[in-house]
Amino acid sequence: MFAETNSMSMDKIKYNNQFILGITLVSAMGGLLFGYDFVVIGGAKPFYERFFEITNSPYMQGWAMSSALIGCLIGAFASGYFSDRFGRKLPLITSAALFTIAAIGTGAASQFTPFIIYRLIGGLGIGLASAISPMYIAEISPAKMRGRLVSINQLTIVIGILAAQLANYLIADQIPAGSTDEFILNSWNGQSGWRWMFWVGTLPALIFFIFSFFIPESPRFLAKSGNWKAANSILGRIGGTQYATLGQKEIAETLQGTSSKIDWKVLKSGKVRPVLILGIILAVFQQWCGINVIFNYAEEVFTSAGYSVGDMLFNIVITGTVNLIFTFLAMRMVDSWGRRKLMLLGSIGLAVIYFMLGTSYFFELKGLAILVLVMLAIAIFAMTLGPITWVVLSEIFPNSVRGTAMAIATTALWIACFVLTYTFPILNKLLNASGTFWLYAFICFSGFLFILKKLPETKGKSLEEIEKM
């Protein structure tokens, strides 16, 4: 992490990879539950909508899908205060507890209002985990492997997504093509199956809750709080005595003149404001690139292409598998290619694919053509904007305000996600699928131009070196 300032010293440092990987995996379980809770609703959607009788209301459908995002906003915004006040560990424990409560309650709901309340609780957990997990991993990672380690958080998000997709597919009974709403409502899927889709998330939530008590606090938070002895101990466990010495020196230099209390004025300073704006725009762009529409509204995307509900669930599993494979590829590339190249590739790649997807819908192409384009879009996102945005956000903010700045950027991300999720059924009705995907293509091209002009490369640098840039 810190030895890059001295190449000779770096050669002598031997990192405790087992310890680093262990605490990374525990923290990244927040990402797994984030992915599961966020996507499981997409497979349950055809069934709970009929159970709660909201199939004819695009506004109620949008609220059911996007309600968790209100919780995400609150959780993400609160993460700044809690992470800078109480550290990174306690918010992770809290998010695990929230995930557990939401998984049990959502599946047990018999009325629409309690269903929404538990989705909001799950959203609180997502908001906390989405901000804290990548930040925590970045703060305990050596610079030369930070990109890969932070990408593990995205990997677990993708695993959570695939787990939700597989659970939905395996739990749901086969639905015959052309089934009526009444048939689906009175089927096992419509009465009980969708509940088990949510309940499956209880087990990983409990595992995360238990193991999160055993991870150490972030050494950078401890240093910022003045607890240099504990910070030195953890840095020593990561890379030994020399690593701890170098780390303390660099951290101390970046914390000179700062307070352990949250200083909102610093966020408006000439030093921090441009970086904060960059982070906010990148966070918003990751959502407005439109990929979550494919996960959350898979029923509309695939049925518009001529697939049945049963085919739709199978196709979702295919897309989840593609997502996982290309996330592994991103982990191999992030510390060699760098962040900027991958972000540029992702934005222009999605712009082209969305243009083709919109054109396919315009000419009413069906079946395999749509599935292939959707898989290409997910592959591009999984290799680029999906993991790399979180890597960039976790490393560009100064030590003194990282928790608060990360919270603001993550809050912006969830506001963007809410807007995207809530507006898709409305846009789909007004512009049809073709016009909607053309709109996303324009957004992705605009993002490409912004990244080309504004995003610097950060690979191979310690967090303190990035701050000095």
ROPA-911624 format. One record per residue: x, y, z of N, C-alpha, C in turn. Coordinates in steps of 0.2 Angstrom, whole numbers, plus 5000, padded with zeros to 4 digits. Layout:
<atoms>
XYZXYZXYZ
...
</atoms>
This chain:
<atoms>
500449945000500050005000500450065000
500950065004501350125005502050125002
502250055001502950044999503150074992
502550094988502750114981503150174981
503150214987503550274987504350254988
504450194989505150174989505250104986
505450094980505450034976505849984980
506450004982506849954986506449924992
506149964996505749945002505149894999
504849914994504249874992504549804990
505049794988505349724986505449684992
505549714998505649675004505049665008
504449695006503849685010503449625008
503349575013502949525011502249525015
501749535011501049545013500749485016
500349495021499949435024499349425020
499449395015498849385010498249345013
498349295017497849265020497449305025
497749345028497349395033497049445029
497349475024497049525019496449495016
496449435013495949405009495349395014
495549365020495049345025494549405026
494849465028494449525031494149555025
494449545019494149575013493449535011
493549465012492949425010492349435015
492549445021491949465026491649525025
492049575024491749645022491349645015
491649605011491249595004490649555004
490449525010489849495011489249545011
489449605013488949655012488749665004
489249665000489149664993488649604991
488849544993488449484991487649494993
487549524999486849535001486549594997
486949644996486749694992486449674985
486849624982486749604975486049554976
486049514981485449474982484849514983
484849554988484249594990484049634984
484449664980484349714975483949674969
484149614968483949584961483449534963
483349504969482849454970482149474968
482049534969481349564968481249554960
481749554956481549554949481249484947
481449434950481149364948480549354952
480449384958479849384961479249424959
479449474954479049524952478349494949
478449444944477849424941477349394946
477549374952477049344956476849384962
477249424965477049474970476549524967
476649544961476249594958475549574957
475449514956474749484955474549464962
474949454967474749444974474449504977
474749564976474549624978474149664973
473949634968473449664963473749734960
474349734958474649804956474849794948
474649744945474849724938474649784933
474149814935473849864930474049944932
474549944936474750014939475450024938
475750054932476450064932476750104937
476350144940476650184946476750144952
476250104954476350054959476850004958
476949984952477449934950478149964951
478150034949478850064950478950084957
478450094961478550104968478850034972
478549984970478749914973479449904971
479649914965480349904963480849954966
480650014967481050064969481050084976
480550064980480550084987481150064991
481450014989482049994993482650044992
482550084986483050134985482950194990
482350204992482350254997482750245003
482650175005483150155011483850155009
484050145003484750145001484950225002
484550265000484750335000484850355008
484450335012484550355019485150315022
485250255020485750215023486450245020
486450255014487050285011487250355014
486750395015486950465017487150455025
486750415028486950405035487650375036
487850335031488550295032489050345033
489050405030489550455031489650475038
489050495042489150515049489350455053
489050395052489250335056489950315055
490150315049490850285047491350335050
491250395049491750445052491650455060
491150435062491050445070491150375073
490950325071491050255074491550205071
491750225065492250185061491850145056
492250095053491950065047491549995049
491849965055491549905057490849905060
490649945064490049955067489449955061
489550005056489050005051488949945047
489549905046489449845043489049795047
489149785053488749745058488049765057
487849835058487249855057486849835051
487249845045486949825039486749755038
487149705041487049635042486349625045
486249655051485649655055485049675051
485149725047484549755043484449705037
484949675034484849625029484449565032
484549545038484249485041483449505042
483349555045482649575046482249585040
482549615035482249625028482049565025
482549515025482449455022481849415025
481749415031481249375035480549415034
480549475035479949515034479649525028
480049535022479849545016479449475013
479749425015479449355013478749345017
478749375023478149355027477549405026
477649455022477149515021476549485018
475949505020475349475017474949535014
475249595016474949655013475449705010
475249745005475749785001476149835006
475849865011476149915015476749885019
476649825022477249795026477749775021
477549745015478049725010478549785009
478249845008478649905006479049925012
478749915018479149935024479849895025
479749825024480349785024480749795018
480549815012480949835007481349895009
481049945012481450005014481949985019
481849935024482349915029482949875025
482749835020483349805016483749855013
483349915010483749965007484250005011
484050005018484550035023485149995023
485049935023485649885023486049895017
485749895011486049905005486449975005
486150025007486450085007487050095011
487050065017487650055022488150015019
488049955016488549915014488849935007
488449965003488749994997489250044998
489150085003489650135004490250115008
490150075013490650055018491049995016
490749945013491149885011491749905006
491649935000492249954996492750004999
492450045003492950095007493350055012
493050015016493449975021493949935017
493849905012494249855008494849905006
494649965003495250005000495750025006
495450035012495850065017496250005020
496149945019496549895022497049865016
496949885010497249855004497949885002
498449845001499049864998498949894991
499249944989499149984983499149934977
499649894977499749854970499249804969
498849794975498249744974497549774976
497549834977496949874979496349864974
496549874968496049864963495649794963
496149744963495849674963495449664969
495649684975495349674981494649714982
494649774980494049814980493549784975
493849754969493349724964493049654967
493349634973493049574976492349594978
492249654981491649674983491149674977
491349694971490849694965490749624963
491249574964491249504963490649474967
490649494974490149464978489449494977
489449554974488849584972488549544966
488949524962488849484956488649414958
488949384963488749324965488149324969
487949374972487349384975486749394970
486949424965486449434959486249364956
486849324955486749264952486349214957
486549214963486249174968485449194968
485249254968484549274968484249244961
484549254956484349234950484249154950
484749114952484649044953484049024958
484049064963483549044968482849054965
482749114962482149124958481949074953
482449054949482349004944482148934947
482548914953482448844956481848844960
481648894963481048894967480448894963
480348934958479748944954479548884950
478948864951478748814947478648834939
478648784935478648804928477948834926
477948894923477348924921477148914914
476648884912476448874905476348934901
476648934895476548994891475849014890
475649084890474949104889474549094896
474849084901474449084908474149144909
473549144912473149204914473449224921
473249294922473449324929473149284934
472549254934472249214939472549154940
472849124935473149054935473849064939
474149124937474849134941474749154948
474149194949474049214956473849154961
473549104958473349044962473748994962
474348994958474848944958475248944965
475748894965476148894971476648954971
476848974965477249034964476949104966
476249104965475949164966475749174974
475749114977475549114984476149114989
476549064987477149054992477849054989
477949044983478549034979478949104980
478649154979478949224979479249244986
478849214991479049224998479749194999
479849124997480449094998481049124994
480849154989481449194985481749244990
481349274994481649324999481949295005
481649245007481849205013482549175013
482749155007483349125005483949165008
483849235007484349285009484449285016
484049255021484149255028484849225030
485049165027485649125029486249165028
486349195022487049235021487049295025
486449325027486349385031486649365038
486449315041486649285047487349275047
487649245042488349225042488749295042
488549345038488849405038488849445045
488249435048488149465054488649445060
488749375060489149345064489949355063
490149345057490849355055491049435055
490649475054490849545054491049575061
490949535067491149555073491949535074
492149495069492849475070493349505066
493149555061493649595057493849655061
494449675060494749735063494449795060
494549855064494349915062494849945057
494649985052495150015047495650055051
496350035049496850075052496850145050
496550165045496550235043496050275047
495450245049495050275054495350275061
495650225063496050225069496550285070
496950295064497450345064497050415064
496550415061496150485061495950495067
495750445071495450455078495950465083
496650455081497150465086497450405089
497150345087497350285090497850245086
498450275086499050255082499250185084
499250175090499450105092499050045089
498450055089497950005086498050005078
498150065075498250075068498950035066
499450045070500050015069500049945069
499649915074499549845075499249815069
498749845066498349815060498849825054
499149875053499549885047500149835048
500349815054500949765055500649695053
500049685054499749615053499649615045
499549675042499449675034500149665031
500649695033501249695029501949695033
501849685040502449685044502649755046
503249755050503449815053503649875049
504049855043504249915039503649945035
503149895033502549925030502149965035
502149945041501749995046502050055047
502750055047503150125048503050165042
503050145036502950185030502250205030
501750165032501050175031500850235036
501150225042501050285047501250345045
501850345042502150415040501750445034
501450405029501050435024500450455027
500150415031499450435034499550495038
500050505042500150565046500150625042
500550625036500650675032499950705029
499550655027498850675024498350705030
498550685036498050705041498250765045
498850795043499050855047498550915046
498450945052497950995052497250975051
497050915052496350895051496150875058
495450865059495150855065494850785064
494750745070494350685070493550695069
493350765070492650775069492550795061
491950785059491750795052491750865051
492050895046492150965044491850975037
491150995037490851005031491151055027
491451105030491751155026492351135021
492651075024493251045020492951025013
492350995013492050975007491951025001
491951085004491851144999492451174997
493051155000493651184998493951164991
494351204989494651194982494951134981
495251104987495551044986495150984986
494550984989494150924989493550934984
493250994983492650994979492650964972
493250984968493250954962493250874962
493550844967493650774967492950744969
492550784974491950764976491450764970
491450814966491050824960491150764955
491850754954492050694950491650634952
491750614959491450554962490750554961
490350604962489650614961489450594954
489750624949489550614942489750544940
490250514942490450444941489850394944
489650414950489250374953488550374950
488350434948487650444944487750404938
488250414934488350384928488350304928
488550274933488550204934487850184934
487350214937486650194937486350214930
486450284928486050304922486350274916
486850234916487050194910486550144909
486050124913485450084912485450014913
486049984915486049914916485649884921
485449924926485049894931484349884929
484149914924483449904921483449834918
483949804915483949734913483849684919
484149704924484049654930483349664934
483149724935482549734938481949734934
481949744928481349734924481449684918
481749634920481949574916481249554912
480749554916480149524913479949564907
479949634908479749674902480249664897
480849664898481349664893481349604889
481249544892481249484889480549464886
480049484889479349464886479249514880
479549574880479449614874479849584868
480349544870480649504864480349444863
479749424866479449364864479549304868
479849314874479949254879479349254884
479249194886478749174891479049194898
478649194903478849204910479349154912
479249084910479749034912480349044908
480349064902480949074898481349134901
480949184903481249244906481649224912
481449184917481849164923482449124921
482449084915483049054913483549104910
483249144906483749194903484049244908
483749254914484049294919484649254922
484549194923485149154925485749154920
485549154914486149154909486449224909
486049274910486349344910486749354917
486549324922486949324928487549284928
487649234924488249194923488749234919
488449264914488949314910489149364914
488749394919488949444923489549424928
489549364930490049334935490649324931
490649294925491249274921491649344920
491249394917491649454915491849494921
491549484927491849524933492449494935
492549424934493249394935493749424931
493549434924493949464920494149534922
493749574924493849644927494349644932
494349594937494849584942495549574940
495549544934496249524932496549594928
496049634926496249694921496349754925
496049764931495949834934496649854936
497149814939497749834941498249834935
498149814929498549814924498349864918
497749854916497549904911497449974915
497149974921497050034924496350054924
496150104928495450124929495150154923
495550204921495250254916495150214909
495550174907495450134900494850094901
494750064906494150014907493450054907
493550114911492950154911492750184904
493250204900493150224893492850174889
493150114890492850054886492150034887
491950044894491350024896490750074893
490950134894490450194892490350194884
490850184880490750184873490450114871
490650064874490349994872489649994874
489450014879488750014881488350064876
488650124874488250164870488150134863
488550094861488450054854487950004855
488049964860487549904861486849934863
486749984866486050014868485750034861
486150064857485950094851485650034846
486049974846485849924843485249884846
485249884853484649854856484049894855
484049964855483450004853483249994846
483749984841483549974834483249904834
483449854837483149794837482449794839
482249824845481549834847481149874842
481449924839481149964834480849924828
481349884826481149834820480849774822
480649764829480249714831480649644831
481249644831481649584831481449544838
481449484838481249434843481849384845
481749364851482149304853482849314854
483249274850484049264851484349334850
484149374846484549434844484549484850
483949484854483849524860484249494865
484249434866484649394872485349404871
485649404865486349414863486549484865
486149534863486349604864486349614872
485849594875485749594883486449564886
486649504884487249474887487849514885
487849544879488449584878488449654882
487849684883487849744888488049724895
487849664897488049644904488749634904
489049594899489749584899490149644899
489949694895490349754895490349794902
489749794905489649824911490049794917
489949724917490349684922491049694922
491349704916492049704915492349774916
491849824916492049894916491749934922
491149964920490850014924490649984931
490449924931490149894937490649894943
491249854942491749854947492149914948
492349944942492850004942492650064945
491950074944491650134947491750134955
491650074958491750064965492450074967
492950044963493650054964493850124964
493650164959493850234959493550274965
492850264967492550304972492950284979
493150224980493450204986494150234987
494450264982495150284982495250354981
494850394978494950464976494850514981
494550494987494350544992494950554997
495050605000495550615005495450575011
495950555015495850515021495350555026
495450625027495150655032494350665031
494150655025493450655024493150605020
493550545019493350495015492650465016
492550455023491850425025491250465022
491350535024490850575022490750585014
491350595011491350605004491050545000
491250485003491050425000490250415001
490050435007489250435008488950485003
489150545002488850584997488850554990
489350534988489450504981488950444981
488950394986488450344986487750364986
487650414990486950434990486750464983
487150494980487050524973486850464969
487250404970487150344966486450314967
486250314973485650284974485050334972
485150394972484650444970484550424962
485150424959485150404952484750334950
484950294954484650224954483850224955
483650264960482950274961482550304955
482850354952482650394946482550344940
483150304939483150254934482650204935
482550174941482150114942481350134942
481250194944480550224945480350244938
480750274934480550304927480550254922
480850194922480850144917480150124914
479750104919479050084916478650144913
478750204915478450264912478750274906
479450274905479850284899479650234894
479550174896479450114892478750124889
478250154893477650164890477550224885
477950274887477950334883478450334876
479050304877479450294872479550234868
479250184871479350114869480050084871
480150024871480849994872481350024868
481250034862481750064857481950134859
481450184860481650244862482050254869
481850204874482150204880482850184880
482950134876483650114875484150164871
483850194866484150254863484350304868
483950324872484050374877484650354882
484650284884485250264888485850264884
485850254877486450254873486750324873
486250374872486550444873486850464879
486550434885486850454891487550414892
487650354889488250324889488850354885
488650384879489050424875489350484879
488850524882489050584886489450564891
489350504895489850484900490550474897
490550444891491250434888491650494887
491250544885491650614884491850644891
491450634896491650664902492250624905
492250554905492850514908493450534904
493350544897493950554893494250624895
493850674897494150734899494350744906
494050704911494050724918494450674922
494350604920494650554925495350544924
495750554930496450534929496550454931
497150434930497350364931497550354938
497350304942497550294949497850234951
497950194946498250124947498950124950
499050084955499750074957499950124962
499550174964499650224969499350214976
499650224981499350224988498850274988
498350264993497850314994498150384996
498650384999499050445001499350484995
499650444990499850464984499350494980
498750464979498250484976497950554978
497950554985497750624988498250674987
498850664987499350714985499350734978
499050694973498950714966498450774966
</atoms>
